[in-house]
Amino acid sequence: MQFSLSEEEYLIQDTARKLAEDRIAPLADELDKGEGREAFLANLKLLAENGFMGLNVSPDHGGTGAGTVAFALAVEELGRACASTGVTVSVSNMVAEVIQAVGTDEQRATYLPKLTDGTYSAGAFCLTEAGAGSDPSSMRTQAVREGDDYVLNGAKLYITSAEYAGVFVVWAVTDKSAPKGKGITCFLVEAGTPGLVIGKAEKKMGQTGSATNEVLFQDCRVPESAILGRPNDGFRIAVGELAGGRIGIASLSLGIARAAMERAKAYVKERRQFDKTIAEMQGVQWMIADRETELEAAKLLILQAAALKDAGKPFAREASMAKLFASEAAQKATYTALQLHGGAGYIQDYPLERLARDARITTIYEGTSEIQRLVIAREALKSV
């Protein structure tokens, strides 16, 4: 079994780490307070210029073509510095990948260079609705054919990067008579299209630097050429892309957790109680040992899923395992790190309370922990 990274993967990881430390981490606290949007968008442009918005996109379309392992390594480094930046990059890569995978030559030529070079600050993935979260096949947004166009009406909820996305991948029901999940079509809708309305910004517990909005479609007219993939095949596309997106969120979770544990380890080696550092206390050592073991296991699960995806092999089960384990490990790591800081961890002068808030959503978006368990169990039972 080969555990070593390629030279290119090491280079991408190192570049991501340097950019994260120099440009992204210094902005994290400001973004958490709802400030620094202009600098945030400048950082996204810089990341695009360095190839991070198309890590698994062919160089023919302006991407890096480095693969999913490189993507996972990069998102971990970005998440370690700023979860809001990390999730923006993860979702934008997911948008670029779905366009590359099922888009026409014209769609690839139109949208991929703009995503990968930073012309678009981000891409947005419009799937979730108020009544269709864990069960996206229950969506109510519709696209009705009128001549050579489709007219979209409905509302999507909790859409990452909606305020500054250049293109939206949108799912809508096109055949109401089809069995559940079978009459859904995927569309590409450009920002600024009449009838595409960015709704209210959500006030969130964490990852506040990343915009999350309702997106409304009010008689939003798009041409037939906006269909991504085949008509009525959108649900299959969504399921496939969610599996890849889970690798990104697992990597983001790991980055947040590593940031928390790095601070905790430094703190316990300095903090003295009972005439010794608390790092010398066995109880503290065991807490650190457990969390470090879990994070190493999370890393291996993530890299396994990423390597399978790069090899063109089935990876949905492994991606769900990685996302489940890494996101839940991040909950334990951030709260352990906060606990090890004592009262100081609860104060905003230290980053632990922000990291704990940022980590909380990772067990929810891109499929809840409960959904991951259903996916894993379904796949496991197939082999019996």
C-alpha positions, -999 to +999 in steps of 0.1 A: +000+000+000+014+034-010+011+062+015+035+087+000+024+118-018+036+128-052+059+158-057+030+178-071+008+170-041+035+180-017+039+213-037+002+220-036+000+213+001+030+235+008+017+263-013-017+261+004-001+262+038+020+293+030-010+312+015-031+302+044-006+314+070+004+346+052-030+358+038-059+338+050-054+332+088-048+369+096-083+377+082-102+349+100-112+368+131-122+399+111-144+377+089-159+361+120-171+395+130-188+401+097-161+424+084-134+422+057-155+411+027-133+430+002-101+413+015-119+380+015-128+383-021-092+394-029-080+362-012-104+341-033-089+357-064-054+350-052-063+313-045-078+311-080-046+326-095-026+299-077-048+271-091-069+263-060-104+268-077-099+240-102-077+214-085-095+185-102-102+204-134-083+197-166-056+222-176-074+224-209-101+244-190-077+264-168-076+240-140-047+224-121-056+188-129-039+178-097-066+154-085-087+148-054-058+139-030-043+174-038-078+189-033-082+173+001-047+184+012-054+220+001-088+223+018-073+209+050-047+237+050-072+264+042-097+251+068-069+251+094-065+288+087-101+299+081-131+277+077-151+303+058-124+304+031-120+266+031-157+259+025-159+285-003-130+268-021-145+234-015-179+243-029-164+262-059-143+232-068-174+210-066-193+233-090-163+232-114-161+194-112-198+189-120-196+212-150-165+193-162-181+159-156-215+164-174-213+198-191-212+203-229-181+215-246-197+250-248-206+250-211-171+239-201-155+266-223-179+293-210-178+286-172-147+267-162-121+293-171-141+319-152-143+297-121-106+287-122-091+321-130-111+340-104-133+359-128-161+344-108-153+348-071-171+315-064-196+290-077-229+280-059-246+247-055-284+252-054-299+219-042-314+223-006-349+236+000-369+242+031-387+209+027-359+191+009-327+188+029-316+153+036-342+142+010-334+164-021-358+143-042-386+161-024-377+195-040-405+217-052-386+242-074-399+237-109-387+244-144-414+246-170-406+245-207-418+275-228-407+272-264-369+269-265-366+281-229-372+269-194-388+291-167-377+284-131-398+291-100-390+282-065-367+288-036-334+273-025-321+275+011-287+278+028-268+284-004-230+289+002-214+319-016-247+331-031-239+368-027-207+366-048-211+335-070-207+339-107-227+308-117-253+286-099-258+249-105-296+246-099-318+216-096-355+218-105-384+194-112-391+192-149-414+162-150-440+162-121-455+129-134-422+110-130-414+088-100-399+106-071-363+117-080-366+108-116-380+140-131-353+164-119-331+184-142-299+203-135-294+238-149-266+264-151-278+299-142-255+329-144-255+356-118-275+385-129-300+365-149-334+382-145-356+363-120-326+350-100-329+368-067-304+366-038-325+366-006-316+374+029-283+365+044-285+339+072-271+349+106-251+318+115-235+303+146-202+299+128-183+302+095-198+337+094-173+349+068-189+326+042-221+341+029-252+318+032-284+330+015-318+320+003-319+320-035-352+327-052-362+319-088-391+341-099-400+334-135-363+330-141-359+322-178-329+302-191-323+287-226-324+250-232-286+251-236-285+258-198-294+222-190-264+205-174-263+168-184-294+151-196-330+162-189-346+145-159-312+131-149-304+157-123-309+136-092-282+112-102-259+140-108-266+155-074-260+122-056-227+117-074-214+152-067-224+151-030-201+121-026-172+142-039-182+172-018-180+151+013-143+146+008-140+184+009-160+188+041-141+159+057-108+177+049-122+210+061-132+194+094-097+180+098-082+214+092-104+230+119-096+202+143-059+204+137-059+242+143-077+236+176-053+209+188-022+228+178-033+257+200-042+233+228-008+215+228+010+248+228-012+261+257-009+231+280+029+232+277+029+268+290+000+268+315+012+259+350-009+246+379+002+228+411+038+237+403+040+220+369+027+225+334-006+209+328+010+190+299+027+169+326-006+157+339-016+122+328-053+132+324-044+160+300-020+137+281-047+111+276-071+137+262-045+148+237-036+112+228-072+103+220-078+133+199-045+130+180-053+093+172-088+102+159-074+130+137-048+106+122-075+081+115-096+108+099-067+118+076-063+082+064-100+078+057-100+111+037-069+101+017-084+066+010-116+081-004-097+107-024-073+081-039-102+059-049-119+088-066-087+097-084-084+060-095-119+061-110-132+035-085-163+036-064-158+059-034-192+069-021-190+046+010-155+057+018-164+094+013-193+090+037-170+073+062-144+100+060-170+128+063-188+111+092-156+103+112-137+136+104-166+159+112-175+141+145-137+140+154-137+178+148-165+182+174-145+164+200-112+180+191-125+216+193-143+210+225-113+192+240-091+220+230-115+245+245-116+225+277-079+224+280-078+262+278-101+263+308-119+296+311-096+312+286-110+290+259-144+305+264-131+340+258-130+355+223-094+367+228-085+330+221-097+314+188-111+282+204-146+294+207-146+304+170-131+271+160-158+252+180-185+272+163-170+267+129-167+230+134-203+225+145-219+227+110-196+201+095-218+173+109-248+189+091-240+203+057-231+181+026-252+154+043-258+150+081-240+124+102-272+105+102-274+104+064-237+093+062-246+063+085-275+054+062-251+055+032-225+034+049-250+009+062-266+005+028-233-001+011-221-025+038-253-046+036-249-049-002-220-072+003-238-097+026 
